[in-house]
């Protein structure tokens, strides 16, 4: 049986607003939804048994009533070690975590900075569309 160790970080401006989640998968069974369905980026962990499969499917285009969006991002470390610096929506540092292979860091609101502690490979996922640096983000000093 696998377990998910999770760290959660909240905004200093609103203690109920989740800004970041970090999880490491060790032992758990089945599907674990990591992020609330109300967020733009959906992340789940799925433990599969040998020969388990999902039915073939296509995700359909649909109209959405959302008039405003924000890029949300997740990093999954494949190799090496990454230091994650996590900032809330007021750009205050709320946490620092060391990510190792298999770890995932999800930014829902707020900001982040990553530093490779060794040679590393990560997969980065984010909600789109990406409109370029000038429209999509600003840098924390």
C-alpha positions in Angstrom: 0.0 0.0 0.0 1.5 3.4 -1.1 1.3 6.6 0.9 1.5 10.2 -0.3 3.4 12.6 1.9 2.1 16.1 1.3 3.2 19.5 2.4 0.8 22.4 1.9 1.5 26.1 1.9 -1.1 28.8 2.3 -1.2 32.6 1.5 -0.4 35.0 4.3 -3.2 37.3 3.0 -5.7 34.5 3.2 -4.8 31.4 5.4 -7.5 29.3 3.5 -6.0 30.0 0.1 -3.7 27.1 -0.9 -0.7 28.4 -2.8 1.5 25.3 -3.2 1.5 21.6 -2.6 4.5 19.2 -2.6 4.0 15.5 -2.6 6.2 12.5 -2.6 4.7 9.2 -3.6 5.8 6.2 -1.7 3.0 3.7 -1.1 -0.7 4.2 -1.9 -3.5 2.4 -3.7 -5.8 3.6 -6.4 -6.3 7.2 -7.4 -5.5 10.2 -5.2 -6.7 13.6 -6.5 -4.0 16.0 -5.3 -5.6 19.3 -6.4 -9.2 20.5 -6.0 -11.4 20.3 -9.1 -12.0 24.1 -9.0 -8.3 24.8 -9.9 -7.1 25.2 -13.5 -4.4 22.6 -13.2 -5.6 19.2 -12.2 -3.1 16.8 -10.7 -3.7 13.2 -9.5 -1.5 10.3 -8.4 -2.6 6.9 -9.7 -1.2 3.6 -8.5 -1.7 0.9 -11.1 -1.7 -2.9 -10.7 -0.1 -5.0 -13.4 -2.4 -5.2 -16.5 -4.7 -2.5 -15.2 -5.9 -0.2 -18.0 -8.0 2.8 -18.7 -10.7 2.7 -21.5 -9.5 4.6 -24.6 -10.9 8.1 -24.6 -10.6 11.6 -25.9 -11.2 14.8 -23.9 -13.8 16.9 -25.6 -13.7 20.6 -26.3 -16.3 22.5 -24.3 -17.4 26.0 -23.6 -16.4 27.4 -20.2 -17.8 30.4 -18.4 -14.4 31.4 -17.0 -13.4 34.9 -18.1 -10.1 35.1 -16.3 -7.3 32.6 -15.9 -3.9 32.2 -14.3 -1.1 29.9 -15.2 -0.7 27.1 -12.6 2.4 24.9 -12.8 3.8 21.6 -11.6 7.3 20.2 -11.6 8.0 16.5 -11.4 11.6 15.6 -10.7 12.9 12.8 -12.8 16.6 12.9 -11.8 18.8 14.9 -9.5 17.8 17.3 -6.8 15.9 20.6 -6.9 15.5 23.2 -4.2 12.1 24.8 -4.4 11.5 28.3 -3.0 7.8 29.0 -2.6 6.2 32.4 -2.4 2.6 33.4 -1.6 0.3 35.8 -3.4 2.0 38.7 -1.5 5.4 37.5 -2.8 6.5 36.5 0.7 8.6 33.3 1.0 6.4 30.7 2.7 8.6 27.6 2.3 11.7 25.9 1.0 11.7 22.3 0.1 14.2 19.8 -1.4 12.7 17.8 -4.3 14.1 14.4 -5.2 13.2 12.0 -8.1 9.5 11.2 -8.0 8.6 14.3 -6.1 6.1 16.8 -7.4 5.7 20.5 -6.6 2.5 22.2 -7.6 2.0 26.0 -7.7 -1.6 27.0 -7.7 -1.3 30.7 -6.6 1.8 32.7 -5.7 5.2 32.2 -7.1 8.3 30.0 -7.1 12.0 29.8 -7.8 13.8 26.6 -8.5 17.5 25.8 -8.1 19.2 22.6 -9.2 21.4 21.2 -6.4 22.9 18.7 -8.9 22.4 17.9 -12.5 18.7 17.3 -12.8 15.8 16.6 -15.2 12.3 17.7 -14.5 9.0 17.5 -16.3 7.1 20.8 -16.2 3.4 21.1 -16.7 1.3 24.2 -16.7 -2.1 25.4 -17.7 -2.3 27.3 -20.9 -2.5 29.1 -23.2 0.9 30.6 -22.6 1.0 34.2 -23.7 4.7 34.9 -23.2 6.8 36.4 -20.4 5.4 39.9 -20.8 1.7 38.8 -20.3 2.1 35.6 -18.3 4.3 36.5 -15.4 6.4 39.1 -13.5 9.6 38.5 -11.5 10.0 38.7 -7.7 12.9 40.9 -6.7 
